[in-house]
Amino acid sequence: MTGDLRPQGPASAGDRRLPATVLSWDGDRLVASDEASGRSVRLPPGAPRTLSCYSFTRERGENEKKKKDLMVFGLAVLDADRLVLLDLPGRWGTDAVSAFAAAHGLTFQALGLTPARARTLLSCRAPGWGVLRGLPEPAPASRGRRFAWWSVALSGLVAMVCTLYFLPPHMWRFFRLAVTNFADVLELKWLALAASPLGVLIAPLFQRLDRVLLRRRVSRGRGLAAADRPSAARLGVRGRKLAISGMGPGPRSKGVKKHPLGGLRMLIYRCEGLNGLFVLDATDCPVYHFPGRWHPEDVNRFAARHGITCEIRELPRREYAVLATAARDAYP
């Protein structure tokens, strides 16, 4: 195998980790290797048609409006239907990728996308789709490490309570004023709470409460989420509009996208091992695409409550490709 390709930079400008992914050619097969995990993917002969270097500006959250735009980079291997066979996050050299593609009879393109178009592109998954990040997986915390973490958190909480109780009133007022001014300048109020011992203790409780409330909303037809991705995009209704939360920069993004309910149709699909949900408008144009496993009972309950048509279909590959590539927005 010669002429191997490697990313020249991290997947995002705010990350310093260089992905350990390698793209090479072995005989008549395109091979992608992840040296961090030891995983390797060999694509069938003739399946890859296009190498697409994509980039887009990540949407900023409500607390990030003063921060600089964050660019995200990657390389997508597309098939003849413009579906993604492989997603390789990282900043790849366009000249090197173009030469690699030309040497092996592939098409090359460099895409500067909007966040919505980038989400749509990466949601167009081909059967057997995969992603190689080239980064080591974080090791799960051991029992001793978790015990030490909770001990430190509880000790810090006790220290905070004792400090607040025994601190003289005039010193407390000075301390409170200094901390408040510092937090206002750096906009770290919520970060300080999350990093404090109190935040460490109550974070798991909030996560469990969030899951319980989500299950309750889904059981009543008021909310909807993928069964295998409960922390991804969530659907609800506000007024007479479909409201989708979590489509922003992170899974807990507060941004909400809305679309009128009139004429909407939900399509739960299966296609050669792929599962997902399309939200179609009155003209059968796909408005949103949500890959993942959606329970038909939950979707039907939500649709019936809000007057939305719902159906389940086994899509042929060609029809799935047309719908996926035509979606206006998606959650990959």
Backbone hydrogen bonds, N-H to C=O, Kabsch-Sander energy under -0.5 kcal/mol:
donor,donor_aa,acceptor,acceptor_aa,energy
5,L,23,L,-3.1
8,Q,91,R,-2.9
9,G,91,R,-1.2
13,A,71,M,-1.7
15,D,12,S,-1.8
18,L,16,R,-0.5
20,A,134,G,-2.7
21,T,19,P,-0.9
22,V,33,S,-2.3
23,L,5,L,-2.5
24,S,31,V,-2.9
26,D,29,R,-2.8
27,G,25,W,-0.5
28,D,26,D,-0.6
29,R,26,D,-1.7
31,V,24,S,-2.8
32,A,41,V,-2.7
33,S,22,V,-2.7
34,D,39,R,-3.4
35,E,20,A,-2.7
35,E,33,S,-0.7
38,G,34,D,-2.3
39,R,34,D,-0.7
41,V,32,A,-3.2
43,L,30,L,-2.6
43,L,41,V,-0.6
47,A,44,P,-1.9
49,R,78,L,-3.2
50,T,78,L,-1.8
51,L,107,T,-3.0
52,S,50,T,-0.6
52,S,76,A,-2.9
53,C,51,L,-0.6
53,C,109,Q,-2.3
54,Y,52,S,-0.7
54,Y,74,G,-2.2
55,S,111,L,-1.7
56,F,72,V,-1.8
57,T,113,L,-0.6
58,R,56,F,-0.6
58,R,70,L,-3.3
64,E,61,G,-1.7
67,K,64,E,-1.4
70,L,58,R,-0.6
71,M,69,D,-0.6
72,V,56,F,-2.7
73,F,11,A,-3.4
74,G,54,Y,-1.7
75,L,88,L,-1.7
76,A,52,S,-2.9
77,V,86,L,-2.6
78,L,50,T,-2.8
78,L,76,A,-0.6
79,D,83,L,-2.1
82,R,79,D,-1.6
84,V,124,C,-4.0
85,L,77,V,-3.4
85,L,83,L,-0.6
86,L,77,V,-1.2
87,D,130,G,-1.8
88,L,75,L,-2.9
88,L,86,L,-0.5
90,G,73,F,-1.7
91,R,9,G,-2.3
92,W,90,G,-0.9
97,V,93,G,-2.5
98,S,94,T,-2.7
99,A,95,D,-2.2
100,F,96,A,-2.2
101,A,97,V,-2.7
102,A,98,S,-2.4
103,A,99,A,-2.0
104,H,100,F,-0.9
104,H,101,A,-0.7
105,G,102,A,-1.0
106,L,101,A,-3.1
107,T,49,R,-2.8
109,Q,51,L,-2.0
111,L,53,C,-3.1
111,L,109,Q,-0.5
113,L,55,S,-3.0
113,L,111,L,-0.7
118,A,114,T,-2.5
119,R,115,P,-2.3
120,T,116,A,-2.1
121,L,117,R,-2.6
122,L,118,A,-2.4
123,S,119,R,-1.0
124,C,120,T,-0.7
124,C,121,L,-1.1
125,R,123,S,-2.1
126,A,84,V,-2.4
129,W,126,A,-2.0
130,G,85,L,-1.1
132,L,87,D,-2.0
133,R,131,V,-0.5
146,R,142,S,-2.5
147,F,143,R,-2.4
148,A,144,G,-2.4
149,W,145,R,-2.4
150,W,146,R,-2.5
151,S,147,F,-2.3
152,V,148,A,-2.5
153,A,149,W,-2.4
154,L,150,W,-2.7
155,S,151,S,-2.5
156,G,152,V,-2.6
157,L,153,A,-2.2
158,V,154,L,-2.5
159,A,155,S,-2.6
160,M,156,G,-2.3
161,V,157,L,-2.3
162,C,158,V,-2.6
163,T,159,A,-2.4
164,L,160,M,-2.5
165,Y,161,V,-1.9
166,F,162,C,-2.6
167,L,163,T,-1.5
172,W,168,P,-2.5
173,R,169,P,-2.2
174,F,170,H,-1.7
175,F,171,M,-2.7
176,R,172,W,-2.9
177,L,173,R,-2.2
178,A,174,F,-2.4
179,V,175,F,-2.5
180,T,176,R,-2.4
181,N,177,L,-2.3
182,F,178,A,-2.2
183,A,179,V,-2.5
184,D,180,T,-2.3
185,V,181,N,-2.0
186,L,182,F,-2.0
187,E,183,A,-1.5
188,L,183,A,-1.3
192,A,188,L,-2.9
193,L,189,K,-1.7
194,A,190,W,-2.5
195,A,191,L,-2.3
196,S,192,A,-1.0
199,G,193,L,-0.6
200,V,196,S,-2.1
201,L,197,P,-1.9
202,I,198,L,-2.3
203,A,199,G,-1.6
206,F,202,I,-2.3
207,Q,203,A,-2.1
208,R,204,P,-2.3
209,L,205,L,-2.5
210,D,206,F,-2.4
211,R,207,Q,-2.0
212,V,208,R,-2.2
213,L,209,L,-2.7
214,L,210,D,-2.1
215,R,211,R,-2.4
216,R,212,V,-2.0
217,R,213,L,-2.4
218,V,214,L,-2.7
219,S,215,R,-2.4
220,R,216,R,-1.1
221,G,218,V,-1.3
222,R,217,R,-2.6
223,G,217,R,-1.2
224,L,235,L,-1.7
226,A,229,R,-0.5
226,A,233,A,-0.5
227,A,293,R,-2.8
228,D,293,R,-0.7
229,R,226,A,-0.8
232,A,229,R,-1.8
234,R,245,S,-2.1
235,L,224,L,-2.8
236,G,243,A,-2.3
238,R,241,K,-2.4
241,K,238,R,-1.3
242,L,259,H,-3.6
243,A,236,G,-2.8
244,I,257,K,-3.1
245,S,234,R,-2.3
245,S,243,A,-0.5
246,G,253,S,-0.7
246,G,255,G,-1.0
247,M,255,G,-0.5
253,S,250,G,-1.7
257,K,244,I,-2.7
259,H,242,L,-1.7
261,L,240,R,-2.1
264,L,261,L,-2.2
265,R,280,L,-2.5
266,M,309,T,-3.4
267,L,278,F,-2.9
268,I,266,M,-0.5
268,I,311,E,-2.7
269,Y,267,L,-0.6
269,Y,276,G,-2.1
270,R,313,R,-1.4
271,C,274,L,-2.2
274,L,271,C,-1.9
276,G,269,Y,-1.4
277,L,290,F,-1.6
278,F,267,L,-2.7
279,V,288,Y,-2.5
280,L,265,R,-3.5
280,L,278,F,-0.6
281,D,285,C,-2.0
284,D,281,D,-2.0
287,V,279,V,-3.3
288,Y,279,V,-1.5
289,H,329,D,-1.1
290,F,277,L,-2.9
292,G,275,N,-2.3
294,W,292,G,-0.7
299,V,295,H,-2.3
300,N,296,P,-2.8
301,R,297,E,-2.2
302,F,298,D,-2.3
303,A,299,V,-2.8
304,A,300,N,-2.7
305,R,301,R,-1.9
306,H,302,F,-1.4
307,G,304,A,-0.7
308,I,303,A,-3.0
309,T,264,L,-1.3
311,E,266,M,-2.0
313,R,268,I,-2.5
315,L,270,R,-1.9
315,L,313,R,-0.8
320,Y,316,P,-2.4
321,A,317,R,-2.5
322,V,318,R,-2.0
323,L,319,E,-2.3
324,A,320,Y,-2.9
325,T,321,A,-2.2
326,A,322,V,-1.1
327,A,323,L,-0.8
327,A,324,A,-0.7
328,R,286,P,-1.1
329,D,287,V,-1.1
331,Y,289,H,-1.9
